[in-house]
């Protein structure tokens, strides 16, 4: 992979660190690299000036979604009812759930940086519960679900003062940051969330999570720019984007949008999606030669980012000729259909060491995540395109669940899920 000249890297990092900037869009020549197999100018997405209002609710789930779900439930739509049953059966969606906030959230404990042990499972369980309870309130209108979701969110904002750990702390900042922000955004129109508590929650996201997100995207923990895999960036991009929406900070949202297009790290969408195999209509991921668990997580995180941005009027789904659709098809063809896919050798440049990925990794092949329904329904139902392998993923994971349905470890909680219920469209 061609490296950026030092001046270009510094310029890109500076552009991300200036959160009050607003970049211009349109077609521009881009010197980042040509490994995506897209030759010529790149059409970037405009950002709007700081102070421009953001759309609310404007996270993963918006008013139109719940109106559609309500109509489908009344019509006794079997697919939506199956998705709803999956949500109702999850123990995290129970109004008797008890939160377990911690003062110091640790991921990467028992280390030089943090001698105390990990406790981050409390965060990913509690935020899954807050999100799922918010969904149940939105769908049923029952106040008890809303009160419990708010109890969880308020408890964390009042208790958790810092994030700690070895470099894995940046994973906690990204993955739990974006999920807490989205849960808060989903509950922002609950009339009984005390305005003082909501403001305290917004401040908590800005002071505890965002500084870690921003620092990682600018400094990458002091490492060389290619050291951290795409998912490290993507989690932090999603968190900055979601926190910007939750807190009405357009400059934060712009920061995320700009990094996704122009950032120097592997979370840049054209580095996360490494190469487009044009003749096959497939796109290889930066992590495809690493293992399929992480490669599939790239799909999950890009889908999350694309859907959030879509609700703010930004079409990253369509970026560079729907390259994300091609990536989803590549991932589903290899992991769900279990068919062969084309391969372009990838040089993972870990600072002074280069590791050549000469073939796709078979490690964790068949990885299943609740990710395909969101992607399929955008490209096929919203846009009228075809996604045959993504459809196989939809059918294989039907009905999609969420945190708690895919094992007790963090990987089962990295995405919020419930796509069958939330994203199925007529």
Rosetta blueprint (number, residue, H / E / L):
1 X L
2 X L
3 X L
4 X L
5 X L
6 X H
7 X H
8 X H
9 X H
10 X H
11 X H
12 X H
13 X H
14 X H
15 X H
16 X H
17 X H
18 X L
19 X L
20 X L
21 X L
22 X L
23 X L
24 X L
25 X L
26 X E
27 X E
28 X E
29 X L
30 X L
31 X L
32 X L
33 X L
34 X L
35 X L
36 X L
37 X L
38 X L
39 X L
40 X L
41 X L
42 X E
43 X E
44 X E
45 X L
46 X L
47 X L
48 X L
49 X L
50 X L
51 X L
52 X L
53 X L
54 X L
55 X L
56 X L
57 X L
58 X L
59 X L
60 X L
61 X L
62 X L
63 X H
64 X H
65 X H
66 X H
67 X H
68 X H
69 X H
70 X H
71 X H
72 X H
73 X H
74 X H
75 X L
76 X L
77 X L
78 X H
79 X H
80 X H
81 X H
82 X H
83 X H
84 X H
85 X H
86 X H
87 X H
88 X H
89 X H
90 X L
91 X H
92 X H
93 X H
94 X L
95 X L
96 X L
97 X L
98 X L
99 X L
100 X L
101 X L
102 X L
103 X L
104 X E
105 X E
106 X E
107 X L
108 X L
109 X L
110 X L
111 X L
112 X L
113 X L
114 X L
115 X L
116 X L
117 X L
118 X L
119 X L
120 X L
121 X H
122 X H
123 X H
124 X H
125 X H
126 X H
127 X H
128 X H
129 X H
130 X H
131 X H
132 X H
133 X H
134 X H
135 X H
136 X H
137 X H
138 X H
139 X H
140 X H
141 X L
142 X L
143 X H
144 X H
145 X H
146 X H
147 X H
148 X H
149 X H
150 X H
151 X H
152 X H
153 X H
154 X H
155 X H
156 X H
157 X H
158 X H
159 X H
160 X L
161 X L
162 X E
163 X E
164 X E
165 X L
166 X L
167 X L
168 X L
169 X H
170 X H
171 X H
172 X H
173 X H
174 X H
175 X H
176 X H
177 X H
178 X H
179 X H
180 X H
181 X H
182 X H
183 X H
184 X H
185 X H
186 X H
187 X H
188 X L
189 X L
190 X L
191 X L
192 X L
193 X L
194 X L
195 X H
196 X H
197 X H
198 X H
199 X H
200 X H
201 X H
202 X H
203 X H
204 X H
205 X H
206 X H
207 X H
208 X H
209 X H
210 X H
211 X H
212 X H
213 X H
214 X H
215 X H
216 X H
217 X H
218 X H
219 X H
220 X H
221 X H
222 X H
223 X L
224 X L
225 X L
226 X L
227 X L
228 X L
229 X L
230 X H
231 X H
232 X H
233 X H
234 X H
235 X H
236 X H
237 X H
238 X H
239 X H
240 X H
241 X H
242 X H
243 X H
244 X H
245 X H
246 X H
247 X L
248 X L
249 X L
250 X H
251 X H
252 X H
253 X H
254 X H
255 X H
256 X H
257 X H
258 X H
259 X H
260 X H
261 X H
262 X H
263 X L
264 X L
265 X L
266 X L
267 X L
268 X L
269 X H
270 X H
271 X H
272 X H
273 X E
274 X E
275 X E
276 X E
277 X E
278 X H
279 X H
280 X H
281 X L
282 X E
283 X E
284 X E
285 X E
286 X L
287 X L
288 X L
289 X L
290 X L
291 X L
292 X H
293 X H
294 X H
295 X H
296 X H
297 X H
298 X H
299 X H
300 X H
301 X H
302 X H
303 X H
304 X H
305 X H
306 X H
307 X H
308 X H
309 X H
310 X H
311 X H
312 X L
313 X L
314 X L
315 X L
316 X L
317 X L
318 X L
319 X H
320 X H
321 X H
322 X H
323 X H
324 X H
325 X H
326 X H
327 X H
328 X H
329 X H
330 X H
331 X H
332 X H
333 X H
334 X H
335 X H
336 X L
337 X L
338 X L
339 X L
340 X L
341 X L
342 X L
343 X L
344 X L
345 X L
346 X E
347 X E
348 X E
349 X E
350 X E
351 X L
352 X L
353 X E
354 X E
355 X E
356 X E
357 X E
358 X L
359 X L
360 X L
361 X L
362 X L
363 X L
364 X L
365 X L
366 X L
367 X L
368 X L
369 X L
370 X L
371 X L
372 X H
373 X H
374 X H
375 X H
376 X H
377 X H
378 X H
379 X H
380 X H
381 X H
382 X H
383 X L
384 X L
385 X L
386 X L
387 X L
388 X H
389 X H
390 X H
391 X H
392 X H
393 X H
394 X H
395 X H
396 X H
397 X L
398 X L
399 X L
400 X L
401 X L
402 X L
403 X L
404 X L
405 X L
406 X L
407 X L
408 X L
409 X L
410 X H
411 X H
412 X H
413 X H
414 X L
415 X L
416 X L
417 X L
418 X L
419 X H
420 X H
421 X H
422 X H
423 X H
424 X L
425 X L
426 X L
